[in-house]
Amino acid sequence: MVTVSVGNVDIVTLAMNMYTQGVHPELDFSNITPVMREVEYCNQLPVHPRHPYVGDLVFTAFSGSHQDAIKKGMADRREHPEAPWDVPYLPIDPLDVGRSYEAVIRVNSQSGKGGISYLLEQEHGIELPRRLSIEFSQVVQEVADRTAKEITSQMIYQAFADEYLEQQSPFCLVNHRMSSEPDSPAVHLEAVISEGGERKTYSAEGNGPLAAFIKALAGAGHDVEIIDYHEHARGQGSDAEAIAYVEVRIEGKAVFGVGTDESITSASMKGVLSAINRHYSTQAPAANVTADTLA
Amino acid sequence: MMLSDPAKKYSPFVAVDIPDRQWPNQRIEKAPIWTSVDLRDGNQSLIDPMDQERKQRLFDLLVKVGFKEIEVGFPSASQTDFDFVRALIEQNKIPEDVTIQVLTQARPHLIERTFEALKGAKNAIVHVYNATDPMFRRVVFNVNKEECIQIAVDATRQIRDQMNDAPETHWTFQYSPELFTTTEMDFAVEIVEAVMDTYAPSIDHRMIVNLPATVEVATPNNYADQIEWFCRNVKNRDTLIVSVHPHNDRGTGVAAAELTLMAGADRVEGTLFGNGERR
């Protein structure tokens, strides 16, 4: 069959266009990112980063004047939470589709998001997934605002370590043990986790260590859903270690965590705990800049 | 190379004559019936078509998001599609309130195979199409208007009879004049009415008439004009569910769908994030 592929009409855009006119489309895109990831998996085709309502970059403001207007609009909205949605440059509240507004700030005229990612990759072997790099750029911006200095590569790495790798409270992985039967994908996992200094043992079975870990956490009352996962080796030879970037959904909010370890299994579990710790830390993650958290 | 005078090669779309069009004054005030064609039109356009696991995952996602009508394949044209439809039915994977839809060409043995695929389904839409556009009639299929109508009517009769032979399924019939937007509007109405005469839809048992922009060839207001013209001129409009199926050749698929809803369409066929092919 001849395949001439320009595409069908996009029902997601149609539905959300209707929604932002106040008409419920009777389809549910409250968690639009996992929907996009699943469709990308099934179609083996990427969704464009600027695709309306869902692309990785559509809730991202790069320009300082836009960010300023949005910040003021959000602040006004906090004062009038019942008023119709009217925030500059944002036709929809990102929270309605399970996203957050992300102010991507350029560290200086030469750097910005690309610059930070480039330095982390070249000098520290850390390859941030795109959405994490958007989020992290705000952390760096806070450092820039605080120090009012030119940001160095070492400062960027330190900010990354503080924000993600050193998040060990309340949860911290002490050790884990895995076992599996031959010819079965099922893994039995036992993880010892220090929770505010008290050691607890979590165990569960799942298809793979991460799935088992998520189940073990759920068993202990921590419902966590993996939205996105990336991993790679860092360094070479016997010094190589694994780094895992995990985006999870906790209590309806998407949060990133990062873990490193010699073992990829431990790195991924540490990544999940890093995300949980960031979620529970008293200081709101810089990335989730929303009407509720903007000062 | 682009021509200095493209008019020598390309002619503009000729608009429908409808000076008293009403659709520009309308608003979209309720959701249409959404029909996902991800697993059929979408799947046909993939470099690597979905395997059973991916199809099942996408089907489950579509159900979770809230689709009540899902076109699941072209079972008479593809064994993979046939097997997938069978698996959905035999393994009871279709929720009570979800209707599956399958596409078939208007050819007797393919229609028969389509019904084999649907055996035991609780609810199903049988979607048959034939090309009605003058270029396709003349060059691709070499049929005149009468022969083109006969193809649609024969297929409709066979589908109606096979539906009557399998009363355990709640059936819905769907007909598409493929390439509707480049078909003469009076001929589109004529062939749809001939199909209606054969199938005999009623207000209580409506049939779906799907009017695709198989290739998007004009600004979206033209599609809306055509839908309004069709709805105003077809007989017994209230026995029809009028469906649109826009494509995005000119980058205005979403706009076209919105304007056709203003113009009276009841239903939209499309895909998540706009993946997809034709028909």
Interface residues (C-beta under 8 A of the other chain):
Chain A: M1 T3 V4 S5 V6 G7 N8 V9 D10 I11 V12 T13 L14 A15 N17 M18 Q21 V23 H24 P25 E26 L27 D28 F29 V35 M36 E38 V39 Y41 C42 N43 Q44 L45 V47 H51 V54
Chain B: I28 E29 K30 A31 W34 S36 V37 D38 D41 G42 Q44 S45 L46 I47 D48 M50 R54 K55 R57 L58 L61 K64 V65 G66 F67 E216 H245 P246 H247 N248 D249 G253 V254 A256 A257 E258 V268 E269 G270 T271 L272 F273 G274 N275 G276 E277 R278
